[in-house]
Protein backbone atom coordinates (compact mmCIF):
# COMPACT_ATOMS: atom_id res chain seq x y z
CA UNK A 1 0.00 0.00 0.00
CA UNK A 2 1.18 3.49 -0.83
CA UNK A 3 0.38 6.58 1.21
CA UNK A 4 -0.03 9.86 -0.67
CA UNK A 5 0.24 13.13 1.28
CA UNK A 6 -1.74 15.81 -0.52
CA UNK A 7 -5.08 15.65 -2.30
CA UNK A 8 -5.09 18.18 -5.09
CA UNK A 9 -4.21 17.52 -8.73
CA UNK A 10 -0.87 15.76 -8.23
CA UNK A 11 -2.04 13.67 -5.27
CA UNK A 12 -5.24 12.52 -6.98
CA UNK A 13 -3.36 11.86 -10.22
CA UNK A 14 -0.95 9.60 -8.32
CA UNK A 15 -3.85 7.76 -6.64
CA UNK A 16 -5.64 7.20 -9.96
CA UNK A 17 -2.56 5.87 -11.70
CA UNK A 18 -1.68 3.59 -8.78
CA UNK A 19 -5.22 2.19 -8.79
CA UNK A 20 -5.05 1.49 -12.52
CA UNK A 21 -1.70 -0.22 -11.95
CA UNK A 22 -3.34 -2.51 -9.38
CA UNK A 23 -1.79 -0.81 -6.34
CA UNK A 24 -3.68 0.15 -3.18
CA UNK A 25 -3.20 3.74 -1.99
CA UNK A 26 -4.37 6.00 0.81
CA UNK A 27 -4.69 9.74 0.17
CA UNK A 28 -4.25 11.98 3.21
CA UNK A 29 -5.41 15.52 2.46
CA UNK A 30 -6.02 18.68 4.46
CA UNK A 31 -9.15 19.33 2.36
CA UNK A 32 -11.57 16.87 0.79
CA UNK A 33 -10.83 18.30 -2.64
CA UNK A 34 -13.01 15.68 -4.32
CA UNK A 35 -16.04 17.44 -2.82
CA UNK A 36 -14.88 21.06 -3.09
CA UNK A 37 -16.92 23.31 -5.37
CA UNK A 38 -16.44 27.07 -5.31
CA UNK A 39 -16.94 29.91 -7.78
CA UNK A 40 -13.16 29.82 -8.32
CA UNK A 41 -12.18 26.84 -10.51
CA UNK A 42 -8.54 27.02 -9.41
CA UNK A 43 -9.46 25.87 -5.89
CA UNK A 44 -11.06 22.58 -6.87
CA UNK A 45 -10.14 19.50 -8.86
CA UNK A 46 -10.31 19.87 -12.61
CA UNK A 47 -13.42 18.11 -14.02
CA UNK A 48 -11.18 15.64 -15.86
CA UNK A 49 -9.28 14.77 -12.67
CA UNK A 50 -12.50 14.42 -10.66
CA UNK A 51 -13.99 12.14 -13.32
CA UNK A 52 -10.89 9.91 -13.31
CA UNK A 53 -11.11 9.65 -9.53
CA UNK A 54 -14.80 8.71 -9.70
CA UNK A 55 -13.91 6.03 -12.22
CA UNK A 56 -11.43 4.25 -9.93
CA UNK A 57 -13.72 4.61 -6.91
CA UNK A 58 -16.81 3.24 -8.66
CA UNK A 59 -18.27 -0.12 -7.59
CA UNK A 60 -17.50 -1.70 -10.94
CA UNK A 61 -13.81 -0.78 -10.97
CA UNK A 62 -11.69 -3.92 -11.26
CA UNK A 63 -8.67 -2.68 -9.29
CA UNK A 64 -8.16 -1.50 -5.71
CA UNK A 65 -9.89 1.83 -5.13
CA UNK A 66 -7.90 4.49 -3.25
CA UNK A 67 -8.83 5.34 0.34
CA UNK A 68 -9.59 9.05 0.69
CA UNK A 69 -8.99 10.61 4.11
CA UNK A 70 -9.70 14.29 4.89
CA UNK A 71 -9.52 16.77 6.55
CA UNK A 72 -6.17 15.72 8.04
CA UNK A 73 -3.01 17.71 8.72
CA UNK A 74 0.14 15.57 8.54
CA UNK A 75 2.53 16.50 11.33
CA UNK A 76 5.38 14.04 10.77
CA UNK A 77 6.59 10.87 9.09
CA UNK A 78 8.59 8.43 11.20
CA UNK A 79 10.37 5.12 10.56
CA UNK A 80 8.24 2.33 12.00
CA UNK A 81 9.85 -0.17 14.44
CA UNK A 82 8.54 -3.07 12.35
CA UNK A 83 9.85 -1.53 9.15
CA UNK A 84 8.34 0.91 6.74
CA UNK A 85 6.96 4.28 7.80
CA UNK A 86 4.25 5.72 10.01
CA UNK A 87 2.48 8.83 8.73
CA UNK A 88 1.09 10.72 11.72
CA UNK A 89 -1.65 13.26 11.17
CA UNK A 90 -4.38 15.07 13.11
CA UNK A 91 -8.04 15.35 12.22
CA UNK A 92 -9.10 18.92 11.50
CA UNK A 93 -12.46 20.63 11.91
CA UNK A 94 -15.17 18.97 9.84
CA UNK A 95 -15.74 20.68 6.52
CA UNK A 96 -19.08 22.32 5.65
CA UNK A 97 -21.46 20.58 3.25
CA UNK A 98 -21.58 21.49 -0.41
CA UNK A 99 -23.36 24.78 -1.18
CA UNK A 100 -27.02 24.56 -2.13
CA UNK A 101 -26.27 25.92 -5.60
CA UNK A 102 -23.87 23.08 -6.34
CA UNK A 103 -24.82 20.87 -9.27
CA UNK A 104 -22.05 18.36 -8.61
CA UNK A 105 -23.06 14.96 -7.27
CA UNK A 106 -21.46 14.51 -3.82
CA UNK A 107 -18.52 12.13 -3.90
CA UNK A 108 -19.17 8.93 -1.98
CA UNK A 109 -15.67 7.44 -2.05
CA UNK A 110 -14.27 9.32 0.92
CA UNK A 111 -14.03 7.85 4.41
CA UNK A 112 -15.94 9.61 7.24
CA UNK A 113 -13.76 12.07 9.21
CA UNK A 114 -12.56 11.41 12.74
CA UNK A 115 -13.00 13.56 15.84
CA UNK A 116 -11.34 16.96 15.60
CA UNK A 117 -7.94 16.96 17.29
CA UNK A 118 -7.57 13.18 17.40
CA UNK A 119 -4.48 11.56 15.93
CA UNK A 120 -4.38 9.10 13.06
CA UNK A 121 -1.40 6.86 12.28
CA UNK A 122 -1.23 5.26 8.84
CA UNK A 123 1.47 2.66 8.24
CA UNK A 124 3.05 2.01 4.86
CA UNK A 125 5.84 -0.29 3.83
CA UNK A 126 6.91 2.18 1.14
CA UNK A 127 8.18 5.75 1.52
CA UNK A 128 5.11 8.03 1.33
CA UNK A 129 4.49 10.04 -1.81
CA UNK A 130 4.66 13.77 -1.13
CA UNK A 131 2.19 15.62 -3.37
CA UNK A 132 1.86 18.97 -1.57
CA UNK A 133 3.55 21.18 -4.14
CA UNK A 134 6.84 23.01 -3.99
CA UNK A 135 8.40 25.86 -2.08
CA UNK A 136 7.59 29.13 -3.81
CA UNK A 137 10.27 30.77 -5.91
CA UNK A 138 10.27 33.87 -3.70
CA UNK A 139 11.07 31.92 -0.55
CA UNK A 140 13.62 29.83 -2.44
CA UNK A 141 15.64 32.56 -4.17
CA UNK A 142 14.50 35.99 -2.93
CA UNK A 143 13.77 35.51 0.76
CA UNK A 144 16.03 38.44 1.70
CA UNK A 145 13.92 40.85 -0.38
CA UNK A 146 10.48 40.12 1.08
CA UNK A 147 8.78 39.76 4.43
CA UNK A 148 6.93 36.43 4.43
CA UNK A 149 3.54 35.66 5.93
CA UNK A 150 2.44 33.08 8.47
CA UNK A 151 3.36 29.51 7.49
CA UNK A 152 0.24 28.18 9.22
CA UNK A 153 -2.10 29.83 6.71
CA UNK A 154 -3.93 27.62 4.24
CA UNK A 155 -2.86 26.89 0.68
CA UNK A 156 -1.12 29.65 -1.29
CA UNK A 157 -1.40 32.05 1.65
CA UNK A 158 1.09 30.03 3.72
CA UNK A 159 4.38 31.91 3.84
CA UNK A 160 3.28 34.25 1.07
CA UNK A 161 5.33 37.42 0.39
CA UNK A 162 3.88 40.52 2.07
CA UNK A 163 3.15 43.25 -0.47
CA UNK A 164 1.82 46.79 -0.67
CA UNK A 165 -1.31 47.62 -2.64
CA UNK A 166 0.99 48.05 -5.68
CA UNK A 167 2.55 44.59 -5.23
CA UNK A 168 5.75 46.15 -3.92
CA UNK A 169 7.84 44.49 -1.23
CA UNK A 170 7.11 45.75 2.28
CA UNK A 171 10.74 45.06 3.14
CA UNK A 172 12.74 46.51 0.24
CA UNK A 173 11.20 49.53 -1.51
CA UNK A 174 11.46 49.42 -5.28
CA UNK A 175 11.24 45.62 -5.48
CA UNK A 176 7.97 44.47 -7.07
CA UNK A 177 6.49 41.00 -7.47
CA UNK A 178 4.51 39.63 -10.41
CA UNK A 179 3.35 36.09 -11.07
CA UNK A 180 1.62 33.29 -9.17
CA UNK A 181 3.13 34.19 -5.78
CA UNK A 182 1.20 37.47 -5.57
CA UNK A 183 -1.16 37.64 -2.59
CA UNK A 184 -3.25 40.57 -1.42
CA UNK A 185 -4.81 39.96 1.98
CA UNK A 186 -6.86 36.78 1.68
CA UNK A 187 -6.80 36.89 -2.12
CA UNK A 188 -4.40 34.66 -4.02
CA UNK A 189 -3.46 35.34 -7.66
CA UNK A 190 -1.97 31.89 -8.26
CA UNK A 191 -3.19 31.30 -11.83
CA UNK A 192 -2.20 33.18 -14.96
CA UNK A 193 -5.71 34.44 -15.68
CA UNK A 194 -5.57 36.08 -12.24
CA UNK A 195 -2.05 37.47 -11.86
CA UNK A 196 -1.87 38.90 -15.38
CA UNK A 197 -4.50 41.44 -14.29
CA UNK A 198 -1.95 42.82 -11.81
CA UNK A 199 0.84 43.50 -14.35
CA UNK A 200 -0.57 46.95 -15.05
CA UNK A 201 -0.62 47.80 -11.35
CA UNK A 202 3.13 47.25 -11.10
CA UNK A 203 3.90 49.05 -14.36
CA UNK A 204 1.75 51.98 -13.28
CA UNK A 205 3.52 52.27 -9.91
CA UNK A 206 6.98 52.14 -11.49
CA UNK A 207 6.14 54.69 -14.19
CA UNK A 208 4.51 57.08 -11.74
CA UNK A 209 7.63 56.79 -9.58
CA UNK A 210 9.63 57.94 -12.62
CA UNK A 211 7.35 60.93 -13.10
CA UNK A 212 5.50 59.59 -16.14
CA UNK A 213 1.85 60.26 -16.97
CA UNK A 214 0.13 56.86 -16.89
CA UNK A 215 -3.53 57.88 -17.07
CA UNK A 216 -4.10 57.08 -20.80
CA UNK A 217 -2.40 53.68 -20.50
CA UNK A 218 -4.29 52.82 -17.32
CA UNK A 219 -7.58 53.75 -18.99
CA UNK A 220 -6.86 51.35 -21.86
CA UNK A 221 -6.04 48.57 -19.41
CA UNK A 222 -9.24 49.19 -17.48
CA UNK A 223 -11.27 48.97 -20.69
CA UNK A 224 -9.77 45.53 -21.40
CA UNK A 225 -10.22 44.33 -17.79
CA UNK A 226 -6.47 44.05 -17.33
CA UNK A 227 -6.07 46.49 -14.44
CA UNK A 228 -7.40 44.90 -11.24
CA UNK A 229 -7.03 47.63 -8.65
CA UNK A 230 -10.45 47.19 -7.01
CA UNK A 231 -10.10 43.83 -5.28
CA UNK A 232 -13.61 43.96 -3.84
CA UNK A 233 -14.94 42.78 -7.21
CA UNK A 234 -12.82 39.62 -7.48
CA UNK A 235 -14.09 37.47 -4.61
CA UNK A 236 -15.49 34.93 -7.07
CA UNK A 237 -12.20 34.68 -8.97
CA UNK A 238 -9.58 34.71 -6.25
CA UNK A 239 -11.37 34.84 -2.91
CA UNK A 240 -10.68 31.19 -2.09
CA UNK A 241 -7.07 30.18 -1.65
CA UNK A 242 -5.66 27.47 -3.91
Secondary structure, DSSP 8 states (H G I E B T S, - for coil): -EEEE--SHHHHHHHHHHHHTT--EEEE-SS-GGG---S-GGGS--HHHHHHHHHHHSTT-SS---EEE-SEEEEEEEE-TTSSEEEEEEE--------TT--S-----B-----TT-EEEEEESS--EE-S----HHHHH-GGGS-B--TTS-GGGTT-B-B-TTSBBSSSTT-B--STT-EETTEE--SHHHHGGGHHHHHHHHHHHTT---HHHHHHHHHTT-----GGG-HHHHSS--
